[in-house]
Amino acid sequence: MTNHRLEELRTQIDGLDMQLLDLLNRRAVIVEEIGKEKEKQGTIKYDPVRERELLDRVAANNQGPFSTETLQHLFKQIFKISLQLQESDNSEMLLVSRKRHPQDTIVDIRGQKIGDGNKYFVAGPCSVESEEQVRATAREIKRHGLTLLRGGAFKPRTSPYDFQGLGEEGLKILRKVADEFGLSVISEIMAPEDVEMSLKYVDVIQVGARNMQNFNLLKAVGRVKKPVLLKRGLAATIEEFKYAAEYILSQGNDQVILCERGIRTYERATRNTLDITAVPILKQETHLPVAVDVTHSTGRRDIMIPAAKAAIAIGADMVMAEVHPDPAVALSDSQQQMDFPQFDTFMDALKPVVFS
């Protein structure tokens, strides 16, 4: 083959390469438009049926010299990067995104400004069991200068035979005792139909880990003017966690606190695995304040102090823990709640950090 013929063929290749480049970029523009339409409709970006149809068309129309397997691999890569293009474009448009909202959001809980640079603490029993139990705990919390009281009135339990909580009666107890001691109430609501009722009693609506993707509940709490504490799901990715918060913000409520409470892994030394790196990632990628629940993430009273210190050191705005007058007889999570002397030790260990 002469040098002239070789250069001629190379010139043809160069022209085809530029045509491929142009076609790929034109395809990318259409992909972005598809992504915007899917966003409007609230549908997922990845469509496995479309990918399968594409690969089947490649197999049906390939006439060589490339093998069908080779071309299917190439088209799978094009499909993959097209999906990434949609996700990248969409992530910057999310209401939770710091790129869209550079300033930190401050969540106001009756004057407590969560996310203002100070560190806050939430404590209380896993479940509301009686007025006496809640009052004793509230007194202990107040003695340490804290103002945020947590307690479960509705308890989603793994077993249907375990204690499920006192329901609205539990919320009434929380409100009554909190008012006696000048505390704010944080409690979980499980169903959309209970949100309106809860507004009479709670200062912060908690959406628990098991309800992180209860989308009807997320929309319901997004439509009310009440702060929301959103817990990360048991096996949720950070991206899924952010999208759950997006459901709330999309309904108009931006008063959301993200709570890392540990995720389920193969490790059995702790109840869950505290994903401590989630804190700076969430602080960097969203504008929402971040809390860490050291009780549910560890399930161990003996390591809650270092876990809390780690949470504070890495940038958490708030730390949560469970406290009970007599954990041995608690109706739920008896093994992981601190008694009052243990809580004293816990708070003394954290005195170098100023809690509001």
C-alpha positions in Angstrom: 0.0 0.0 0.0 1.5 3.3 -1.1 1.8 6.2 1.4 -0.7 8.1 -0.6 -3.4 5.4 -0.2 -2.6 5.1 3.5 -3.1 8.8 4.1 -6.3 8.7 2.1 -7.7 6.0 4.3 -6.6 7.8 7.4 -8.3 10.9 6.2 -11.5 8.9 5.8 -11.1 7.6 9.4 -10.6 11.1 10.7 -13.8 12.3 9.0 -15.8 9.4 10.4 -14.4 10.0 13.9 -15.6 13.6 13.7 -19.0 12.4 12.5 -19.1 10.0 15.5 -18.2 12.8 17.8 -20.9 15.0 16.4 -23.5 12.2 16.7 -22.5 11.4 20.2 -22.9 15.0 21.3 -26.2 15.4 19.5 -27.3 12.2 21.2 -26.2 13.7 24.6 -28.4 16.8 24.0 -31.4 14.6 23.5 -30.5 12.6 26.6 -30.5 15.7 28.7 -33.9 16.6 27.3 -35.2 13.2 28.2 -33.7 13.6 31.7 -35.7 16.9 32.2 -38.9 15.2 31.1 -38.4 12.3 33.5 -37.7 14.8 36.2 -41.1 16.6 35.5 -42.8 13.2 35.6 -41.0 12.0 38.7 -39.8 8.8 37.0 -36.5 7.1 37.5 -33.6 7.8 35.2 -32.5 4.2 34.5 -34.8 2.2 32.2 -33.5 -1.4 31.9 -36.2 -2.1 29.2 -34.8 0.6 27.0 -31.3 -0.7 27.4 -32.4 -4.2 26.6 -34.2 -3.0 23.5 -31.1 -1.1 22.3 -28.9 -4.2 22.7 -31.4 -6.3 20.9 -31.5 -3.8 18.0 -27.7 -3.9 17.8 -27.8 -7.7 17.6 -30.5 -7.7 14.9 -28.8 -5.1 12.7 -25.1 -5.9 13.1 -23.5 -7.1 9.8 -19.9 -7.1 10.9 -17.0 -6.9 10.9 -17.3 -6.2 14.6 -18.8 -9.0 16.6 -22.2 -8.4 18.2 -20.7 -8.8 21.7 -18.2 -6.1 21.0 -20.8 -3.6 19.7 -23.2 -4.4 22.5 -20.4 -3.6 25.0 -19.7 -0.3 23.2 -23.4 0.7 23.3 -23.7 -0.3 27.0 -20.9 2.2 27.7 -22.8 4.9 25.8 -26.0 4.1 27.6 -24.1 4.2 31.0 -22.4 7.6 30.4 -25.7 9.0 29.1 -27.4 8.0 32.4 -24.5 9.6 34.3 -25.1 12.8 32.3 -28.7 12.9 33.4 -27.8 12.2 37.0 -25.1 14.9 37.0 -27.3 17.5 35.5 -30.2 16.6 37.8 -28.2 16.6 41.1 -27.2 20.2 40.6 -30.9 21.1 40.3 -32.0 19.4 43.5 -33.5 21.7 46.2 -31.2 20.0 48.8 -28.1 20.7 46.7 -25.5 23.2 48.0 -24.8 24.2 44.4 -28.3 25.5 44.2 -28.4 26.8 47.8 -24.9 27.8 48.9 -25.9 29.2 52.3 -26.5 26.9 55.3 -30.1 26.3 56.2 -30.9 27.1 59.8 -33.6 25.0 61.4 -35.4 26.9 64.1 -36.8 24.7 66.9 -38.5 27.2 69.3 -35.4 29.5 69.2 -32.8 26.7 69.0 -31.0 27.4 65.7 -29.8 24.0 64.5 -27.1 24.6 61.9 -25.9 27.9 63.2 -22.4 26.6 64.1 -23.2 25.6 67.7 -23.6 22.0 68.8 -27.0 20.8 70.1 -28.0 17.6 71.9 -31.3 15.6 71.9 -32.0 13.0 74.6 -35.0 11.1 75.9 -36.4 7.6 76.1 -36.8 5.3 73.2 -40.5 4.9 74.0 -43.0 6.9 76.0 -44.2 4.5 78.7 -45.7 6.7 81.3 -46.0 10.2 82.5 -43.7 9.5 85.4 -41.0 8.0 83.2 -41.0 11.0 80.8 -41.1 13.5 83.7 -38.1 11.9 85.4 -36.1 11.9 82.1 -37.1 15.5 81.3 -35.9 16.6 84.7 -32.5 14.9 84.1 -32.3 16.5 80.6 -33.1 19.9 82.0 -30.5 19.5 84.8 -27.8 19.3 82.1 -29.1 22.5 80.4 -30.6 20.7 77.4 -33.8 21.8 75.8 -34.6 19.1 73.2 -36.6 16.0 74.4 -37.1 13.0 72.2 -39.5 10.1 72.8 -41.4 7.6 70.7 -45.2 7.5 70.8 -45.5 5.5 67.6 -43.0 2.6 67.5 -42.3 0.7 64.2 -40.9 -2.6 65.5 -39.4 -5.5 63.6 -41.8 -7.9 65.4 -45.6 -7.1 65.4 -45.7 -8.6 68.9 -43.3 -6.0 70.4 -44.5 -2.8 72.1 -45.9 -0.5 69.5 -46.1 2.7 71.5 -48.9 4.6 73.2 -49.9 6.6 70.1 -51.6 9.9 70.5 -51.7 9.4 74.3 -47.9 9.2 74.3 -47.7 12.5 72.4 -50.0 14.1 74.9 -47.6 13.0 77.7 -44.6 14.4 75.9 -46.2 17.7 75.3 -47.5 18.1 78.9 -44.1 17.2 80.4 -42.1 19.3 77.9 -44.2 22.3 78.7 -43.5 21.8 82.4 -39.8 21.9 81.9 -39.6 24.3 78.9 -38.5 21.7 76.5 -39.1 21.1 72.8 -40.6 17.7 71.6 -39.2 15.5 68.8 -41.2 12.4 68.1 -41.8 10.0 65.2 -44.9 10.0 63.0 -45.4 7.0 60.8 -48.5 7.7 58.7 -49.6 10.7 56.6 -53.0 10.7 58.2 -51.4 11.3 61.6 -49.3 14.4 60.6 -52.1 16.9 61.1 -52.9 15.5 64.6 -49.2 15.5 65.6 -48.9 19.3 65.1 -50.7 19.9 68.4 -48.0 18.1 70.3 -44.6 18.0 68.6 -42.1 20.7 67.7 -40.2 18.5 65.3 -41.7 15.6 63.3 -39.3 12.7 63.1 -39.4 10.4 60.0 -37.8 7.2 61.1 -35.3 5.0 59.2 -38.0 2.5 58.2 -40.1 5.3 56.7 -37.3 7.1 54.9 -38.8 6.1 51.5 -42.5 6.3 52.6 -43.0 8.9 49.9 -46.6 9.7 50.9 -45.4 10.5 54.4 -42.5 12.6 53.1 -44.9 14.6 51.0 -47.3 15.1 53.9 -44.6 16.4 56.3 -43.3 18.6 53.4 -46.7 20.4 53.3 -46.7 21.5 56.9 -44.7 24.3 58.5 -43.0 22.2 61.1 -39.3 21.1 61.3 -38.6 17.6 60.3 -35.8 15.2 61.5 -35.3 12.7 58.6 -33.4 9.6 59.5 -31.3 7.6 57.0 -32.7 4.3 56.0 -31.3 1.0 57.2 -29.5 0.3 53.9 -30.0 3.6 52.1 -27.2 5.2 50.1 -26.4 8.8 50.6 -27.9 9.6 47.3 -31.2 7.9 48.3 -31.1 9.8 51.5 -30.8 13.1 49.7 -33.7 12.2 47.4 -35.8 11.4 50.4 -35.1 14.9 51.8 -35.9 16.3 48.3 -39.4 14.9 48.6 -39.9 17.1 51.7 -38.4 20.2 50.3 -40.3 19.9 47.0 -43.5 20.4 48.9 -42.3 23.7 50.4 -40.8 22.7 53.8 -37.0 23.4 53.9 -36.8 23.0 57.7 -35.2 19.6 57.5 -32.4 18.0 59.6 -30.7 15.0 58.2 -29.9 12.3 60.7 -27.2 9.6 60.2 -28.2 6.7 62.4 -26.0 3.9 61.1 -26.5 1.5 58.2 -26.8 -2.3 58.1 -23.7 -4.1 57.1 -22.2 -7.6 57.8 -20.6 -6.3 61.0 -22.1 -7.6 64.2 -20.0 -5.9 66.9 -22.5 -3.0 66.8 -26.2 -2.8 66.2 -25.5 -0.9 63.0 -22.4 0.6 61.4 -22.1 4.3 62.0 -21.2 5.9 58.6 -19.3 8.8 60.2 -18.1 9.9 56.7 -21.7 10.6 55.7 -21.6 13.7 57.9 -19.0 15.8 56.0 -20.4 14.5 52.7 -23.9 15.6 53.5 -22.6 18.9 54.8 -20.6 19.4 51.6 -23.3 18.3 49.2 -26.4 19.7 50.9 -27.2 22.9 52.8 -29.1 21.1 55.6 -28.0 20.6 59.2 -26.8 17.1 60.1 -27.4 15.1 63.2 -25.9 11.8 64.4 -27.9 9.2 66.5 -25.2 7.5 68.6 -27.7 5.1 70.2 -29.2 3.4 67.1 -25.9 3.5 65.2 -23.9 1.7 67.9 -26.4 0.0 70.1 -23.7 0.0 72.8 -23.6 2.3 75.8 -19.9 1.6 76.3 -18.8 3.3 73.0 -21.4 6.1 72.8 -18.9 8.7 74.2 -16.2 8.2 71.5 -18.9 8.0 68.9 -20.4 11.3 70.0 -17.0 12.9 70.1 -16.3 11.6 66.6 -19.6 13.0 65.3 -18.9 16.4 66.8 -15.3 16.5 65.5 -16.3 15.6 62.0 -18.9 18.4 61.8 -22.3 17.1 63.1 -24.6 19.9 64.2 -26.5 17.8 66.6 -26.1 14.5 68.5 -29.0 12.2 69.7 -29.0 9.6 72.4 -31.5 7.6 74.4 -31.9 8.0 78.2 -34.2 6.1 80.5 -34.8 6.1 84.3 -34.4 2.3 84.4 -33.3 0.7 81.1 -33.5 -2.8 82.5 -37.3 -2.6 82.5 -37.7 -0.5 79.3 -40.4 -1.7 76.9 -38.1 -1.2 73.9 -34.3 -1.0 73.3 -33.5 -1.8 76.9 -29.9 -2.8 76.1 -28.9 0.5 74.5 -30.4 3.2 76.6 -28.4 5.0 79.2 -29.5 5.3 82.8 -29.1 8.6 84.6 -25.6 8.0 86.1 -24.4 6.8 82.7 -25.9 9.9 81.1 -24.1 12.1 83.7 -20.8 10.5 82.7 -21.7 10.9 79.0 -22.4 14.6 79.4 -19.3 15.2 81.6 -17.1 13.6 78.9 -18.6 16.0 76.4 -18.2 19.2 78.5 -15.2 20.4 76.4 -17.8 20.8 73.6 -20.5 23.4 74.3 -24.0 22.0 73.8 -26.9 24.5 73.5 
